[in-house]
Amino acid sequence: MKKQIAVIGLEMHCELISNSKVFSSAKNEYNETPNSNIVPLDLALPGTLPVVNKKCVGDALKMSMILNCKMPEYMYFDRKNYYYPDLPKGYQITQMTEPVGIDGEIEIEVDEKLIPVKIHDIHLEEDTANLDHYFDTTTIDYNRAGVPLLELVTEPAFHSASEAVAFIEHIINIYRYTGISDADTKRGQVRCDVNVSIMDEDATEFGTKVEVKGVNSISGVFDTINYEIKRQTELKSQGKYNEVEQETRRWDEEKQITIRMRSKVDAIDYKYFVEPNIPKFKIDANWIEDLKKSIPRLHLERKYDYINNYGLSNYDAGVLVKDINIANYFEECLELNIDAKMAANWITTQILGYINKAEISINDLFFTPKRLADLINLINKGTISSKQAKDIFMKVIENKKEVMEFVSKDNAQISDSEELTKIIDSIIGNNPDNVEAYKNGKTNLFDFFVGQVMKETKGKANPVLTKEILNKKLN
């Protein structure tokens, strides 16, 4: 049997951050109380008219720039007509005539390699209401109706679940870095439709496409793709080419399978037409320039900067750029001339360990980059040991005091070579048998002498200097 290749495309929906909804004045915020963030427009009451949220349009344009898309001269909105209980107007305001961006391309990292991903389009639209299905009834929560939504449609650009997930994580990072969206999958702010087909390696046409709707977690996307690849490949291996039907399915998280919803032989005719209640408007060139200047350095650019210019490992750089606040903390450390590797080590171990346990943002951490600079400076001078530094780190946070308030002569590290030499000479003089044994080849006794120095100094001896002096004395 010929080798099979998976071909995967994504339609990624993400809710945007804004004070109000995309076409109404209702609050755009997460609220567990149903139907509390609504105004008459969200319920499609007669006499209500949509008004465009400028911030949402600006954020859509920013994403279009980041994805290297072609942008329109004029902004249009369209009506997508279909009936479903979660759509109060009987149509969705979206973009079809002139999406905010088309024909884009972006590079993502997969297994430490960069691969290009072509973007079909990105468009701004309104979200639907939320349906909750119970045993014998269904309720509607209109809080989500009208929430600003960006839909990003890729070309069939991926060949594995890992590539598709890497793309989603990449885009989520962009949303968070730019402040366009929190992209919180736990709150349903990111949802994906996944298109999967299988083709022979030497074929010139794609196989039959199966669409899996509304997958609402990254792990769900990964499992959906792998399940569909396995299901379709098995059908083809049995010679049942006609059994891979063009259809719409859904992912069942509990059973870990996709389930058929309906056939999809022809595209649905949504009878699009330009939204008559929102006149087209020209996109101002000066506004575009201002939006472009507001885009921060994104995670992938920072990651390669940290690796290539500061000598960090791929792993450490990856950890630092997962959160823009952590990346900004690290860059503030660099501005204070902290050694990049030392700063990265402290952030990825002590600091991240603490904030994850405390469930706080690094922005709320009392231990600022300036305090980290003070602590590392004491380590480099030999005033305190690494172990003492970790103790001081915790004391600074717990007591909300400065680093120097926990450093005194009593707990300072002994880094005076003359003082250490006297202590070491005394220990060597009191252990002639062990000195002789060491010189006769029992080199593991070196650690014994280090231990004796630490015991004598109550752990305050500079360990590096101690080993240097002992090495000279014993050898």
N, C-alpha and C positions, 0 to 999 in steps of 0.2 A: 504493500500500500504506500502511496506517495506521502511525503511529509506534509503535515497540516500546519497552517499558520493561523493564529487568531488575529482578528482585526477588530479593534475596539475604539469607539468614540464616546464622548461624554457630553451631557448637557447638565451643566452645574448651576444650580440656583442658589443665590446667597442674599439674605436680607441685609439691608444697609442701616447704618447708624444715622439717625436724624431726629430732631425734636418732634416733628409731625410726620404724618404719612405722606406718600408721594403726590397725592392729588387732593388731600383733605387736611383739615386743621386738627384732626384727632391725634392724640399722643401716639408716638411710635416708641413704645417701650414694652418690655416683657411684663405681663400681668397675669397672675393665676386666677383672678376673678373674671369669669366669662362676661363678655359684652360690656366691659367697663371703659374701654378705649374706643369709643365710637361717636360719630356725629351723623346727622341725617344722610350725608353723601355716601357714607360707608354702607348704608342700608338701601341705597338707590331710591330714596324717597323723591317724589315728583318735585320739580322746581330746583333741584340742586345741580350745581355745575362744578366740574373739576378745576383746580388751580394748581399749576405745576410747582413742585418744590425745587427751588434753584440749587440747593445744596446737593440733592440727589442727582440732578443733571450734571453738576460739576464733578461729583464722585464717579459717575459713569464715564465722563470724558477722561478723567485721570486713568481709569482702568484701561480705556481704549488706547491711551498713549503708551502705558506700560506694556501692553500686549502688541505694540507696534502695528496697530490697525489703521486703516484708512478711515478718516472721520468725515462726516457729511458737512456741507456748507450750511444747511438748514436743519433744524431739529423738528422731526415729525413724530406724531404718535398715531397709532392705529387702533381700530377695534377688532378684536378677535372674537367672533360670535360663536357661542355654543351655550347650551343650557346644562347646568348642573346645580344642585342645591347650594353648593358653597360659593356660587357666583351670583350675587343678588341682582346685578344689572342685566344678566343674561349675556353679557360680553365682558371681556377683559381689556383694559387699556394697556397696550403693549407697543412694540415697534416692529414693523415689517417693511414699510416702504423705504425708509432710510435708517437702519439701525445705527446706534451711536458709534459702532466700529465694525469693520469687516476686513477679511483677508489679512489677519494678523499672524505673527509668529513669535514664539518665545522659547528660550532654552531652559531646560530643567536638568537637575542632577539626578542620575540614576546609577547607583553603584560606583560613585566617584567619577562618573563620566557625564559629559554634557550631551543631551540629545535635543534636537529641535522639535517643537510641537506647533503645527499649523492651526490657526484659529479661524473658524468659519465666520462667526460673528459674536458680538456681545450687544445685548440690548436691555433697556430699562423698562420695567413693567410693574404692575401692582400684583401683590399676592392675593390669594383667595381666602375666604373664611376657612375655619377649621371644623371638620366634622368629627364627632365622637360617637362611635357605634357601640350600642349596648345590645343586650339580648333581644329586646323587642321594640327598641326605639333608637332614634338618632337625634343628637342635639347639635346645634350650630353655635359656634363661638365666633362673633364677627370682629374680635380684637385684631385678628390677622388680616382681615379684609382691607386692602389698600396699603399694606405695609410695603415700602419700596423694595424691589427685588431686581437684582442683576442676573440675567441668564447668559452664561458663557457657553457657546457651542463649539466644540473642537471638530476638526476633520477626523476621519477614522485614522488616528495617528499612533495608537498604541498596539503593542503585540503581547502584552502580559498584564496581569493584575498589578504587579509591582510598579510598572511604568505608569499606569493609570493612577494608582494611589500616590506616587511621587508627584504627579501633576497636581492632584487635589491639595496635597500638603503644601506644595509650592504656592498655589494660588491663595490658600488660606493665610499663609505667611504674608503675602502681599497685602491682602485685605487688612490684616492686623497692623502691619508696619505703617500703612498709609492712614489708618484710622477710618477707613471706609466701612468696615464691618468688624464686629467681634468674632464672626464666623464660628459661633459656638454650636457644635453639632448636637450637644446635649439638649439645647433649647430649640432644635429644629431649624436653626438659622442657615444651615447648609443641607441641600438635598440634591441628589443626582439621579438623572435618568441615564441608564447604561445601555449602549448598543453593542452587541457582540455578534460576530459572524466568523465562520471557519472557511478557509480556502486552501486549495492545493498550493504548494510552494511555487510551482511554475505557472499557475493560473494567471490570466490577465484581468479577470473580473472577480469582485468580492463575492463571498458566499451569501446565503440568505440571512438577512439581518433580523435579529430578535432584540426587541426593546424591553428592558426591565425598568419599570417606573418607580419613582419616589423612594430610592434607597437613601436612608437618612443617617448613615454613619460611615466612617472611612473603612472600618472593618467589614461592614456590610457590603460596600463596593468591592472590596478584595474578594470576599467569599462568593459574591454574586458572579463575578467574572470567572473565577475558577470553576464554579459549579456549571455555568453555561458552556465553558470550553469543554469540560468533561462530557456533559450531556450531548452537545452537538457532535463532538468527535466520535462518541460511541455510536450515534445514529449513522454517521457517515461510514464508520468502519464496518457496519452491518450492511452497507450498500443501500441504505434507506435514504437516499438523497432527498426524496420528496417529503420525508417526514420532518425535515428541518423547515418548519413553516414560518413564514413572516407573520409575527404575532407580537402582542404585548403581554408581558408577564409581570409578576410582582415577586419580591423577595420575602420569603417567610423566615423571619429571624429564629423562631422557635424550632422549626423543622429543618432549617438550613437547606432549603430548596427553593427554586423558583416555581411559581404556580401560574398556569395560563389564566389570563383575564379575557382576552378577545383576539380574534384574528385581525390582521392589519394588511390586507391585500392592497388597498389603495389608501393614499393619503387622505386624511379628513379634510373636507372643504370647510374652512372656518369663515369663508366669505369676508375676508379682510377688506376694510376700507379705511381711509384716513379719518381720524377722530375729528368730527366737525366742531366740537366744543373747545378744542385746544388749537388755536391758529399756529401754523408753522412760524418759527422765528429763527433769525440768522444767528449763528454762533459767533460771538465777538472774538476777534483775533487777540486782542489784549487780554481778555479773560483766559483764553487758552494758554498764553504765556505765563500768566499768574498761577494757573493750575499746575503747569509744568514745573515751575520753581518750587511749588509746595510739596513735590514728591520727594521723600527722603531717600537716602541710600538704602537700597533694599538688601534683604538677607544674603542673597547669593553673592552680590558684589562685596559685601562686608566679609563673608566667609573666605573668599579667595584672597582678599586683602590681608586678613589675619594669618593665613597660611603662607602666602608668598612674601609678605613684608615683615611679619613678626615671628615667623618660624613656628607657629602653632601646629599641632597635629590636626588632621582632618576631623577627628572625633571632638577634640576640645573646641575647635572653631565652630563645628556644627552645634554643639551644646550652647555656645554663647549667642548664636544668631537665632535660636528658636524663638526668642522673645525679644522684641525691640528694646524693652526696658533693661534687660540684662546686657544686650549689646551696647546700649548707651552707657550703662554703668562701667563696662569694660573700657570703652573709649574715653570716659572721664578719667579712669585710672592711667591710661596712656598719656593723657594731657598732663598728669601730675608726675610723669616720668617714672612711674612704677615699671619695673621689668615686666614685659608682656607675659612671659611664661609663668612668673610668680603670681601675677595678677590673675591669669587664667586658672592656675591651680587653686588659688584661694576661692575664686568665684565658683568653680565647678565642683568643689568639695565642701568646704566649710559653709560658704554663704548660701549656695543652693540647697544644701542639706538642711540648713536652719529654716530658710523661708518656706521650703516644701513642708517641713514638719509643722511650722507655725501657721501655714496656710495664709501667707501674706504676700503682697507684691514686693519686689526688690525696692520699689519706690518708697515703701513704708518702712524700710529697714533703717534703724538708727545708725548702723555701722556704715557710714558713707565712704565713698572712695578716698576722701581726705583722711579719714580715720584708718583706712586700710594702708594708705601711704605711710602714716605715722608708725603703724605696727611693723610693716615690712622694713622700714628704715632702721628700727631697733634690732631686727633680726640680722640685717646686713652689717650693722656695726658690731654685732656680737654681744649686745647688751642683754638680750634675752634669747632663749633657745626656741626652736619651733614648737616644742611641747608647751612651753610657757606662753607662747604667742596664742595658741589655741585656747588656753585658759583665760587669758586677758580678753580675747575676742568675745567670749561668753559673758565675762564680767562687765564689759563695756555695754553690751546689749541689755543685760539684766538690770544694771544700775543706771543706765543712760548717763554715763560719765565719759570723760576723755581717756584715751589710751594711757597717757603719762600718769594719770592718777593711780594706776595699778602697777607702776614700776618704781621700785625703791632699791636702796643698797642691799636690803635684806633678801630680795628675790631676784636681783640682777645676776646675770650670767657672769661667771669669772672668765674673762678673756685676756687677762694680763699674763703674758708668757712667763715672766719672772716668778710670779706667784704660783702658777701652775707647775713650773719646773721644780720649785722647792717641794711642793706636795708630791710630785712624781718621784723625785730623788729619794724622799723619805720612804715611799712605798717600795721602791726597788731595793733600798737598803734593808728593809725589814723582811724581804722575801727572796733571800739568796738562792734557796733550792729551786724555786719556780723560775728564777732568772736563768739558772744553769740548765734546767730542763727545756726552757724555751730555746736557748742557744744550741741545744743538742737536737733540735728538730720538732719539738712539741709546740708548734706555732699557734695552736688553738688557745694557748695560755695568754695570748695577746688580749683576748676579750676579758680574761680574768683581771688583768692590770687596769683595763679601762673601767671595769666594774668597781675596782678598789678606789680609783680616783673619784668616781661618781659617788661612792659611798662616803668618802672622806669629805667631799664638798656638798653633800646632800643634794646631788643632782644638778648643781649650779655650774659645773665645769663646762666650758665650751667644748663640745664633743669633737669637732674638727681639729681644733688646736691641741686638745688632749692626745688625739691619735698621732698627730704630727710629732709632738715632743716624745711620746712613748716610742715611736718608730725609730727616732734618732738615738734615743738612749739604749734601746734593746738591741739595735742592729749596728 
